[in-house]
Amino acid sequence: MTAALLVPGELSARVPVEQRGPGLDRDDVRLLVSRGTDVSHHRFTELPRLLRAGDVLIVNTSATLAAAVDGQVGHARVVVHFSTRGDDGRWAVELREPDGRGTTRARARVGSDRRSREGERPAGTEVRLSGGGLLVLEEPLSARGERLWWARVSGAEVPAVLREHGRPIRYSYTERDQPLSAYQTVFALPAGDGAGSAEMPSAARPFTARLVTELVSRGVRFAPVTLHTGVASAEAHEPPYPERFRVPQSSAELVNAARAAGRRVVAVGTTAVRAVESAAGADGVVRAREGWTDLVVTPERGVRVVDGLLTGLHEPRASHLLLLEAVAGRAAIDRGYEEAVRERYLWHEFGDVHLLLPREPFPTPLTPRIARATDSETDGSGV
């Protein structure tokens, strides 16, 4: 997508839809539908009539954590964003500064202050957490940069710290803090080890139990997967870091059966795309798998399984847009976003949603979906 697209600040959804007026529920958001460059406008409650019997929705069951915890580095106040739980018990974290408005801003990076110029590095930095735990930064999560660090906590268990002293991560475009329940989707299942998503898998937020029941009654199937999302880079728009995921055997079989029958496979959110595509072989067959994925879905890589995508509206510079282009092609994304701005759709996790469906005629059973990437190149929508 062109970064030249301007999204006015007033199009940021500042509160959940159910708080914007009496009688509103989560599914009272708008739904932009793109079929190639053809665009139509709907309410989210119309989704059951836009899908077909036999279509499969891949949904992320990761629960959202209260991942923001106050702390102190010496006398300086910080906010720790707990991003990802490692296999060795450490957590990937980002240290941020309070901005005085209830949200946070990025801290000065290494090399940007006097201590850094004198050779000191954040390794070994100690953070005293609310509740008494001590967090110590050990090493950067990735060679790509030093925004996220592996850290070890002593004197407290992280799940208990988050439960007792944490709050949901929120950004400056939101109006106020919300309870954790506002950030849970209808599909969320708590993990026994305390793992979860640092930020809500928000594409699924508009689903209600009532709407799920209607979809099931119309023959739409659900394939649950799990991907625990880390902390996004609100300022730098970095590509995603490795994340823990699981695709169970039952969901793999359901997706494969749908493809074999020529049915559509629609992911609910970019996290669901990353999970299922991480479990798909070059032959387009999904196999049960769990662990860590470093897959970054781009137009060059393409998609092997996913035919459609239900997603929120992303910042024009967000790395997620490359994944959207891999599914639908750049021309479809550009056209949809231009229309979303013109019709004043709302952005971000409490905003409206975008359904990307394939053009008709739909591919024949077991057609490799990776062809979608080359389609975008031939219609002028390639990156």
C-alpha positions as MATLAB code, in Angstrom:
seq = 'MTAALLVPGELSARVPVEQRGPGLDRDDVRLLVSRGTDVSHHRFTELPRLLRAGDVLIVNTSATLAAAVDGQVGHARVVVHFSTRGDDGRWAVELREPDGRGTTRARARVGSDRRSREGERPAGTEVRLSGGGLLVLEEPLSARGERLWWARVSGAEVPAVLREHGRPIRYSYTERDQPLSAYQTVFALPAGDGAGSAEMPSAARPFTARLVTELVSRGVRFAPVTLHTGVASAEAHEPPYPERFRVPQSSAELVNAARAAGRRVVAVGTTAVRAVESAAGADGVVRAREGWTDLVVTPERGVRVVDGLLTGLHEPRASHLLLLEAVAGRAAIDRGYEEAVRERYLWHEFGDVHLLLPREPFPTPLTPRIARATDSETDGSGV';
ca = [
       0.000    0.000    0.000;
       1.124    3.499   -0.668;
       2.242    5.276    2.494;
       0.853    8.472    0.971;
      -2.669    7.533    2.114;
      -3.614    9.829    4.981;
      -5.927    8.509    7.680;
      -7.396   11.452    9.622;
      -6.968   11.209   13.363;
     -10.716   11.395   13.910;
     -11.050    8.006   12.189;
      -9.309    6.290   15.112;
     -11.810    4.316   17.183;
     -11.278    5.701   20.667;
     -13.650    3.426   22.611;
     -15.328    0.067   21.946;
     -18.463    0.268   19.815;
     -20.695   -0.898   22.681;
     -19.737    2.287   24.575;
     -20.742    4.634   21.748;
     -24.487    4.501   22.341;
     -27.289    2.653   24.106;
     -28.188   -0.821   22.894;
     -24.993   -1.345   20.867;
     -23.075   -4.617   20.926;
     -19.690   -5.692   19.616;
     -21.119   -6.712   16.254;
     -22.497   -3.202   15.601;
     -19.441   -2.215   13.574;
     -19.205   -1.644    9.846;
     -17.863   -4.214    7.415;
     -16.022   -3.251    4.252;
     -16.008   -6.117    1.722;
     -13.434   -6.338   -1.071;
     -13.641   -8.822   -3.929;
     -10.622   -7.819   -5.920;
     -11.086   -4.111   -6.561;
     -14.873   -4.337   -6.182;
     -15.940   -2.853   -2.850;
     -19.251   -3.013   -0.996;
     -20.403   -1.700    2.397;
     -22.175   -3.727    5.086;
     -22.783   -4.130    8.785;
     -20.837   -6.875   10.532;
     -24.114   -8.574   11.404;
     -24.470   -9.326    7.675;
     -21.418  -11.622    7.734;
     -23.484  -14.861    7.823;
     -25.110  -13.848    4.532;
     -21.747  -13.060    2.937;
     -20.314  -16.503    3.684;
     -21.455  -19.892    2.384;
     -22.189  -23.276    3.886;
     -18.913  -25.171    3.970;
     -16.720  -22.088    4.293;
     -14.161  -22.375    7.101;
     -13.227  -19.532    9.437;
      -9.827  -19.925   11.096;
      -9.958  -18.238   14.517;
      -7.254  -17.501   17.080;
      -8.059  -18.719   20.594;
      -5.234  -16.848   22.327;
      -6.437  -14.860   25.328;
      -5.272  -11.266   25.811;
      -3.026  -10.596   28.778;
      -3.032   -7.596   31.092;
       0.483   -7.106   29.770;
       1.342   -3.535   30.877;
       2.900   -3.271   34.345;
       4.305   -0.195   36.077;
       7.875   -0.287   37.317;
      10.890    1.777   38.256;
      14.445    1.905   36.954;
      16.197    3.680   39.790;
      13.993    6.727   40.371;
      12.592    6.774   36.835;
       9.109    5.480   36.175;
       8.709    2.987   33.347;
       5.976    0.777   31.967;
       6.932   -2.789   31.109;
       5.079   -4.377   28.200;
       5.313   -8.148   28.577;
       5.412   -9.488   25.033;
       6.176  -13.198   24.803;
       6.875  -16.042   27.229;
       9.973  -18.039   26.288;
      10.447  -21.768   26.686;
      13.104  -21.153   29.359;
      10.802  -19.108   31.590;
      12.097  -15.725   30.487;
       9.820  -13.107   28.961;
      10.424  -10.819   26.026;
       9.627   -7.298   27.211;
       9.651   -3.711   26.020;
      10.403   -0.876   28.431;
       8.461    2.307   27.714;
       7.970    5.692   29.362;
       4.661    7.011   30.738;
       3.483    9.921   28.600;
       1.325   11.599   31.237;
      -1.912   10.732   29.408;
      -2.332    7.157   30.628;
      -0.445    5.710   27.661;
       3.253    5.385   26.854;
       5.950    6.459   24.438;
       9.152    4.792   23.299;
      12.151    5.207   25.566;
      15.452    6.598   24.293;
      17.255    3.882   22.380;
      20.800    2.714   22.906;
      23.196    5.280   21.412;
      20.830    8.192   21.946;
      21.786    9.237   25.472;
      24.953   10.057   27.343;
      25.307    6.724   29.120;
      24.971    4.818   25.859;
      27.610    6.974   24.169;
      29.936    6.093   27.035;
      29.498    2.402   26.237;
      26.875    1.320   28.772;
      24.187   -1.021   27.470;
      20.767   -1.988   28.847;
      21.893   -5.564   29.623;
      21.667   -5.940   33.379;
      19.156   -3.115   33.789;
      16.989   -3.816   36.830;
      13.319   -2.892   36.951;
      11.407   -2.999   40.228;
       7.883   -4.100   39.326;
       4.636   -3.210   41.043;
       4.059   -5.938   43.609;
       7.738   -6.339   44.416;
       9.172   -8.518   41.644;
      12.546   -7.702   40.111;
      12.966   -7.815   36.335;
      16.472   -7.925   34.822;
      17.168   -7.376   31.126;
      19.506  -10.041   29.771;
      19.852   -9.849   25.976;
      18.047   -8.456   22.928;
      15.343  -10.664   21.496;
      16.747  -10.253   18.012;
      19.745   -8.901   16.183;
      17.301   -6.624   14.333;
      17.258   -4.152   17.185;
      16.996   -3.510   20.908;
      13.320   -2.629   21.323;
      12.487   -6.043   22.807;
      14.660   -7.802   25.378;
      14.682  -11.197   27.006;
      14.289  -10.613   30.732;
      14.102  -12.748   33.833;
      11.823  -12.011   36.777;
      12.624  -13.018   40.338;
      10.607  -12.642   43.504;
       7.264  -13.067   41.739;
       5.553  -15.194   39.116;
       4.812  -13.219   35.963;
       1.241  -14.558   35.493;
       0.437  -13.444   39.044;
       2.045  -10.031   38.460;
      -0.029   -9.519   35.322;
      -3.197  -10.714   37.008;
      -2.782   -8.538   40.106;
      -0.951   -5.467   38.785;
      -1.255   -5.504   35.010;
      -3.599   -3.713   32.651;
      -4.173   -4.076   28.913;
      -1.702   -2.348   26.645;
      -3.297    0.664   25.042;
      -2.155    3.367   22.677;
      -2.542    7.118   22.533;
      -5.464    7.125   20.091;
      -7.707    5.489   22.695;
      -9.694    7.655   25.080;
      -9.262    5.808   28.372;
      -8.307    2.543   30.031;
     -10.670   -0.353   29.460;
     -11.200   -3.516   31.511;
      -9.414   -6.617   30.280;
     -12.784   -8.053   29.226;
     -12.995   -5.387   26.515;
      -9.884   -6.901   24.957;
     -10.993  -10.546   25.003;
     -12.639  -12.148   21.993;
     -15.442  -14.665   22.126;
     -12.914  -17.328   21.051;
     -10.345  -16.659   23.816;
      -9.219  -19.623   25.929;
      -6.799  -19.121   28.844;
      -3.526  -21.037   28.615;
      -2.502  -23.218   31.529;
       1.052  -21.861   31.538;
      -0.033  -18.224   31.686;
       0.904  -17.500   28.089;
      -1.304  -15.338   25.926;
      -1.308  -12.368   23.601;
       0.230   -9.063   24.576;
      -2.255   -7.395   22.240;
      -5.749   -8.539   21.339;
      -6.269  -10.610   18.172;
      -8.684   -7.837   17.342;
     -10.163   -9.006   14.027;
     -12.325  -11.400   16.060;
     -13.573   -8.764   18.489;
     -16.877   -8.091   16.651;
     -17.990  -11.721   16.942;
     -20.679  -12.374   19.515;
     -22.088  -15.695   20.696;
     -25.281  -14.856   18.824;
     -23.441  -14.270   15.556;
     -21.337  -17.422   15.948;
     -24.517  -19.416   16.482;
     -26.040  -17.989   13.295;
     -22.892  -18.791   11.312;
     -22.872  -22.378   12.571;
     -26.567  -22.754   11.775;
     -25.823  -21.704    8.191;
     -23.120  -24.329    7.802;
     -20.008  -22.200    8.320;
     -17.276  -24.156   10.102;
     -14.729  -22.908   12.641;
     -11.109  -24.081   12.797;
      -9.452  -22.910   16.028;
      -5.712  -22.252   16.120;
      -3.545  -20.452   18.667;
      -0.929  -17.775   18.109;
       0.239  -15.673   21.030;
       0.864  -12.222   19.604;
       3.739  -10.123   20.839;
       4.023   -6.375   21.328;
       3.685   -4.449   18.085;
       6.102   -1.674   17.187;
       3.789    1.300   17.327;
       6.488    3.716   16.185;
       8.750    1.666   13.885;
       6.225   -0.721   12.236;
       8.689   -3.599   12.337;
       7.812   -7.018   10.897;
       6.637   -9.537   13.500;
       9.103  -11.368   15.709;
       8.919  -15.143   16.333;
       5.710  -16.109   18.132;
       4.381  -19.299   19.712;
       1.597  -21.057   17.835;
      -0.381  -24.269   17.630;
      -2.493  -25.777   14.869;
      -4.319  -28.872   16.217;
      -4.950  -31.963   14.135;
      -8.713  -31.383   14.054;
      -8.298  -27.913   12.557;
      -5.728  -29.113   10.034;
      -8.136  -31.827    8.871;
     -11.029  -29.363    8.641;
      -9.037  -26.919    6.510;
      -7.737  -29.682    4.232;
     -11.247  -31.092    3.772;
     -12.594  -27.663    2.860;
      -9.879  -27.133    0.284;
     -10.456  -30.592   -1.178;
     -14.143  -29.735   -1.588;
     -13.420  -26.341   -3.184;
     -14.715  -24.393   -0.172;
     -13.282  -21.070    0.951;
     -10.824  -20.840    3.847;
     -11.058  -17.419    5.498;
      -8.666  -16.414    8.281;
      -9.943  -14.159   11.045;
      -6.999  -11.858   11.572;
      -3.384  -11.731   10.499;
      -2.441  -13.892   13.488;
      -4.616  -16.724   12.166;
      -2.935  -16.386    8.760;
       0.519  -16.627   10.312;
      -0.435  -19.687   12.336;
      -2.073  -21.744    9.594;
       0.454  -20.774    6.917;
       3.216  -21.854    9.319;
       1.624  -25.314    9.386;
       1.140  -25.570    5.612;
       3.598  -27.419    3.404;
       4.616  -26.405   -0.091;
       1.918  -28.823   -1.293;
      -0.767  -26.701    0.393;
      -1.572  -29.410    2.946;
      -1.931  -28.292    6.564;
      -0.440  -30.567    9.197;
      -0.763  -30.403   12.982;
       2.116  -28.358   14.319;
       3.149  -26.300   17.327;
       6.181  -24.381   18.500;
       7.643  -21.084   17.325;
       7.112  -19.490   13.942;
       9.293  -16.858   12.337;
       7.245  -16.860    9.129;
       6.614  -13.428    7.659;
       3.923  -13.608    4.980;
       4.690  -11.261    2.099;
       3.489  -10.928   -1.493;
       6.717  -12.593   -2.607;
       6.107  -15.632   -0.403;
       2.363  -15.706   -1.074;
      -0.203  -17.801    0.785;
      -0.681  -21.549    0.444;
      -3.951  -22.102    2.267;
      -5.861  -18.902    2.953;
      -8.387  -17.701    0.361;
      -9.831  -14.774    2.294;
      -9.159  -12.639    5.332;
     -11.236  -10.762    7.881;
      -9.068   -8.074    9.419;
      -9.083   -4.661   11.002;
      -7.919   -1.480    9.317;
      -4.170   -0.950    9.681;
      -1.935    2.099    9.561;
      -0.723    2.773    5.998;
       2.880    2.037    7.041;
       2.071   -1.103    9.052;
       3.981   -4.259    8.139;
       0.684   -6.191    8.330;
      -0.293   -4.681    4.986;
       2.228   -6.891    3.189;
       0.313   -9.896    4.507;
      -2.957   -8.401    3.256;
      -1.383   -7.895   -0.165;
      -0.243  -11.537   -0.160;
      -3.861  -12.598    0.272;
      -5.663  -10.133   -1.991;
      -3.133   -8.219   -4.096;
      -2.036   -4.622   -3.775;
      -4.704   -3.188   -6.059;
      -7.456   -4.612   -3.836;
      -5.862   -3.224   -0.666;
      -5.260    0.226   -2.135;
      -8.815    0.414   -3.462;
     -10.323   -0.812   -0.194;
      -8.369    1.621    1.956;
      -9.181    4.577   -0.256;
     -12.851    3.672    0.076;
     -12.549    3.173    3.835;
     -11.169    6.702    4.253;
     -13.764    8.186    1.904;
     -16.637    6.470    3.759;
     -15.110    7.296    7.166;
     -14.605    3.800    8.523;
     -12.965    3.611   11.952;
      -9.431    2.291   12.451;
      -7.628    0.177   15.064;
      -8.688   -2.530   17.504;
     -12.055   -0.997   18.446;
     -12.833    0.014   14.880;
     -14.503   -1.408   11.795;
     -13.377   -4.485    9.874;
     -12.442   -5.436    6.330;
     -13.379   -8.720    4.637;
     -11.157   -9.713    1.724;
     -12.759  -12.392   -0.436;
     -11.429  -13.977   -3.623;
     -12.670  -12.961   -7.013;
     -15.027  -15.345   -8.741;
     -14.743  -17.920  -10.160;
     -13.262  -19.495   -7.056;
     -10.207  -21.780   -7.587;
     -10.896  -25.457   -8.186;
     -10.287  -27.923   -5.327;
      -6.680  -28.050   -4.117;
      -5.494  -25.285   -6.454;
      -2.261  -24.040   -4.827;
      -3.100  -20.661   -3.295;
       0.509  -19.535   -3.713;
      -0.529  -18.494   -7.223;
      -2.210  -15.478   -5.583;
       1.143  -13.741   -5.226;
       1.886  -13.941   -8.939;
      -1.668  -12.840   -9.759;
      -0.957   -9.565   -7.950;
       2.084   -9.034  -10.126;
       0.192   -9.506  -13.377;
      -2.626   -7.105  -12.494;
      -0.282   -4.298  -11.550;
      -0.798   -4.702   -7.820;
       2.506   -6.335   -6.976;
       4.925   -4.740   -4.565;
];
